[in-house]
C-alpha cells in the first residue's frame, strides 16, 4: 500500500459511457490509534508540545485508513462515442422530439445544420451533445474538439439519415438547451413585443422570431395553441434567433393580457380591414402586435382588448403571417430609430 504522506491515488469510473463521471481521490495509509490507552495519549500530547515524551508506554497500535474524496468531472475532455442502433435511448429521444416538434425529455431542442451549431455556440447556449454522421465527423471534431463540455456522438450515415429532419442533411445536429425566460423579461425597457395567437406553421413562427431580433423586439409570446417555438422547423427558420430572443410559450391569453395591461403597453391586432394603418400609429411608445393564425386570424378575446391596425396593400387583401409581422416590426423600428 501507499503511505498516507504520499500523493493520493486517483480512480475514475465512467458514467453514461461517455468517459466522464465521478472521479474519486483515494488517500490511504497508517494512523496511530491511541484512543484506549492513557499512556499513548500522554505520549502524543507531549510530542505535539515538543516536550520530552515518556520513555515507556504499554503498546502501540496502528490502524489502516482510507479516505475517499469525490468530485464530478464534467470539466474533463469527453471522448467521442459511437452509436449504431436506432434503438439507442438517446436517438429515440431525438426522433421523438423531432416527430412531436418539441424538446427532448431533458429539455434540449434539436438544432440541425452547421449554421445552427455555430449560432448556438455564438449564443453561449448549453450544448450537452452533438450528433454527427461518420462522413462529417472530422469536420465537427475540428470545430468542437477543444470544447470540454460537449459530448460528440458519431453515427453511421445510414443511421443519421433515419433521424434527420431535413431533406438535404448536412450530417450534424446539436442538442441545445435554450435559455429560459420569464414573462417580465419580455416587457423590459420600452417593450416591443410580438404575440403569436394560434400561429401553426413552424416556418412562419421561426421567421417571425428572426424578424423580432432583426428589428429590436424585446420578445415574442406564443399564446397557448400556437406552434411550439422549439419545433426543429421553427428553429431552422429562425436561423438561430430562437437562441437569443426572449420567448415565452404556451402562455394563457388572460395572463398575457393582464401582464400587458399592468405595464400599460399599447396593444395592436393586425387586421386587414382596420381603419388605422401601421404608419399612423405611434409605435415609439411601448407596444405589442398580435399576429393571428393562418386560418382564423386573431382570436376574439385578444382582439377585443386591442386596437386594430392594418398594413396598406395593393390588389391583395392579406399577407402571410411572417411577412405582416416583419413589416409591423420594421415600422416600429423605423419610428424609434428616427426619433433618437
Buried (B, 14 or more C-beta within 10 A) or exposed (E): EEEBEEEBEEEBEEEEEBBBBEBBBEBBBEEEEBEEBEEBEBBBEEEEEEEEBEEEBEEEEEEEEEEEEEEEBEEBEBEBBEBEEBEBEBBBBBBEBBEEBBBBEEBBBBBBBBBBBBBBBEBEBBBBBBBBBBEBBEEBBEBBEEEEBBBBBBBBEEBBEEBBBBEEBBBBBBBBBBBEBEBEBBBEEEBBBBBBBBBBBBBBBBBBBBBBBBBEBBBBBBBBBBBBBBBBBBBBBBBBBBBBBBBBBEBEBEBBBEBBEEBEBBBBBBBBEBEEEBEEBEBBBBBBBBBBBBEEBBBEEBBEBBBBBBBEEEEEEBBEBBBBBBBBBBBBBEBBEEEE
